[in-house]
Amino acid sequence: MSVAAMGIVSGGIGYLSQLFTSDIAASTHQFCCFSVNSSPLHMNFSRSGCLVKRGSLLSPRVSVSTTGNAKIDGVDDQLSLSPDEIKPARKSADWKAARTYSERGLIFEGKVEGFNGGGLLIRFYSLVGFLPFPQMSPYHSCKEPQKTIQEIARDLTGSVLSVKVIQADEDRRRLIFSEKEASWLKFSNKINVGDTYQAKVGSVEDYGAFVHLRFPDGSYHLTGLVHVSEVSWDLVHDVRDILTEGDDVRVKIINIDREKSRITLSIKQLEEDPLLETLDKVIHKDASVHKNSLDSNGSLVIEPLPGLETIIEELMQEDGIYDILISRQGFEKRVVSQDLQLWLSNAPATGDQFTLLARAGRQVQEIQLTTSLDQEGIKRALQRVLERVP
């Protein structure tokens, strides 16, 4: 049987848990005091040398005293409870502790008591909570990919996991944990936008693939999403045609939402943009320039392709576009189309520079936009301009 009291201790929130057990071979019982200091992510455990005589368990009243100078609000130095009241009092205090862990975002080291078809059973003092399989860290499945989730759960029974309380509802008796969120607290401060990682593909969905990041310790701790648009420069109809669960890939972090604990990844941004690769093949840096293409100062002057000058003038009227320059031109070996075509580069902007490609007949021109717009913003601006230009 057990009893617990909770109160405010100087420097943090304190929990006082007394565990009384009956043991024929022992004539004394140990008293333990657990306290949480002011740090949000650590627990300190201290043992008291207090002993309780065997006879006290048989008494209709149990006397509990505190040690040290800590004062617990709402609990007298002598707390009297009947044996039938001890267990409910302990559970009530532990539910209050669980809510505190949830509200303060503390990490709890919980023992795996067992598992069922949906997840692991985690011990939280006198309570047993639930860790759903989807809330487990990718560490386990990546470490032993040949094992089923049930086999992994069986092997974890008896071990201790770092978890975060994500739901503590005493009325509905729902105590839910997340190992993923505990891993986020531990490792999210080690990642930044622009970092590249070796990774392993987890689940593959219609909208993209969830990928586990491998950290320098060789383990996989965090998971991000590679959206279908970031899988390849080519048009992807089905992600499953390109990625399969268990594939090893290299990814780049392109966004981190720290409030929602989300990581956005890209595979294609670690590859050359085919459009720009083709552009460099078509327009060489040392391409010959006719004399009438130079002004009086010897600077290069490129005459816009027919119809392009009007489009440039209209683009300059769009918010967020500050300057447009035809930077170079060249000639292809064959005619693709006599009509003016505009290509929007899939490559992300370099600083505030973005690249467009204009083509008509054999002639190709590279256009540099100085803009504060992102790729989608430029695309919308182009669509508006093309609707205005006949």
Buried (B, 14 or more C-beta within 10 A) or exposed (E): BBBBBBBEBEEBBBBBBBBBEEEEEEEEBBBEBBBBEEEEEEBEEEEEEBEBEBEEBEEEEBEBEBEEEBEBEEBEEEBEBEBEEBBEBBBBBBBBBBBBBBEEBBBBEBBBEBBEEEBBBBBBBBBBBBBBBEBBBBBBBBEEEEBEBEEBBEEBEEEEBBBBBBBBEBEEEEBBBBBBBBBBBBBBEEBEEEEBBBBBBBEBEEEBBBBBBBBEEEBBBBBBBBBBEBBBBEEBEEBEEBBEBEBEBEBBBBEBEEEEBEBBBBBBBEEEBBBBEBBEEBBEEEEEEEEEEEEEEEEEEBEBBEBBEBBBEBBEEBEEBEEBEBEBBBEBEEEEEEEBEBBBBBBEBEEEEBBBBBBBBBBBBBBBBBBEBEBEBBEEBBEBBEEEEE
